[in-house]
């Protein structure tokens, strides 16, 4: 399993457009990608569940990735968070 943390910098947080993009990227991998905020965990492929986390600016997220292509998924998801959130 791979894991990293990220503090959201975007003023709006995780709104519909980046949540949709994150979900789309997560679906490209066989690995399970979990986004955790304040103890609540959701699968990154589930758009409405991601939105339900209510991710706002300065929130600390933990992203956990496990599966056969976890290293590739980690790179893609980290790049997404750095460039979009």
Secondary structure, 3 states (H helix, E strand, C coil): CEEEEEECCCCCCCCHHHHHHHHHHHCCCCCEEEEEECCEEEECCCHHHHHHCCCCCCCEEEEEEECCCHHHHHHHHHHHHHHHC
